[in-house]
């Protein structure tokens, strides 16, 4: 008598990482897609005065085992006085294929001060944290 063939785990138990994050809080709305139909990742940022879509290498992704994934974009570039970036802290999340998870996290707006004449004295980065909540989902791209 032969053994029965092994069966694959049911799709309901397969764990997936989300690839679409939709978050808001404090007047900021963010949509981050790690994959898109076009291929490269996309990051959409909107607040009361700025609406920008970032793609590909305009998005900087850094994985930190202690924090999760940091996703940064430059929302206000300037040539001679500094710039402003926004960083989304993406926590590690496990999903089933059809699941959507509610999440809370933090976004950080950073004002970077510099001068082309001479370096500024003292602190050169100023942080504003934003509590964000929304969803993380796995979608087929």
N, C-alpha and C positions, 0 to 999 in steps of 0.2 A: 504494500500500500504506500503510495507516495504522499508526501506532505502537500498541503494546500499552498498555493502560491501566496507570497506576501502581498498585502494590499497597501497601497499608498495611503498616507494620512488623509482624512477628509479635508476638503478645502476650507471648511469652517475652522479648522485648528491651525491652518497655516498662518504664521506670523509675518506681517509685512511692515516695512517702515513707511511712514507717510511721505508723500512727495508734494503735497499741497497744504499750505498754511495760510489761513485767513484770520487776521487778528486786528483788534482795535482797542483803543482806550485813550482817554485824555485828548481827544480830538485827532488822534493819529490812526490811520488805517493802513494796514500792510497786507499784501498778498505776496507770498513767496512760493514759487514752483521750482522744485529741484530738477524737473524734467518737463519738457513741453513738446507739442506736436512738431514745432520747428527744430527742436533739439536742445539748444542751450537753455540754462536756467533763466528764469525771469523773476524780478523783484519789483513790485509796484509800491510806491510810497506816496501817501497823501496826508497832508495836514491842512490847516486853515489857509496857508498861502502857497504851498508847494505841492505839485502833482508830477511825479516822474516815474517813468518805466526804465528799468535797468535790465540789461541782458548780458549774457556771456561773461567776459572778463571784466566788466564794470562791477561785477559782484565778487567780493572777496570772502572766501569761506575758510574758516579755521576751526579745526576740531580740537577740543580740549577735553581730556578724559574726566576732569573734575567739574566742568561746567556744561558740556554738551557741544553744540556747534554754534559758532559765532558767525553771523552773516552780516557783512558791512557794505554800505554804499556811500558814496560822496554826494550828499544832497545839495550842497552849496560850495562849488569850487571857486576859489578866488586866486588871483595871481600874486598879490603882494602883501596881504594881511592875514591870511589863514584860510581855513576852510571849515565846513561843517559836515560831519558824517553821522550816519545812523547805523547802529548795530542791533540786530535782533539776536537774542539768545534763544536758540532752539533746543529744547530739552530732548533727551532720548525718549522715544515713544514706540511702543509695539502695538500693531493693529492686526486685526484679521482682514482679509482681502476686501470685504465690503464695509468695514467699520469706519466710522468717523469718531474721533475722540475730542472732547472738550479739553482745552488746555489753558493754563495761565502761565505767563512768562514776563520777561522784561525787555524793553527796548531802551537803548541809550543814545541820546543825542549828544555828540561831542563837538565842542567848539575848539578848534586847533588854532592857537595864536602863533604867528611868526611874522617876521619883517624881513624885507630884502635889504634894508639899510643896515640894521644890526639886530642880533638876536634879542628877543624880549627878556626882561628880567623876571625871575620867579616862575610860577606855574604856567605851563603852556597848553594844557588840556583842561577843559572845564566840562563836567558831565551833568546831564539832566536825565534821570531815570524816568521811565514811563511804564506803569503797570498795563499789560496787554492781556486780553483774553479772546478766545475764539475757538477755531477748530483746526485739527490736523487730520488729513484724509489721504487715503491711497486712491488715486485715480489712474486709469489706464491712459497713457499719453501716446 
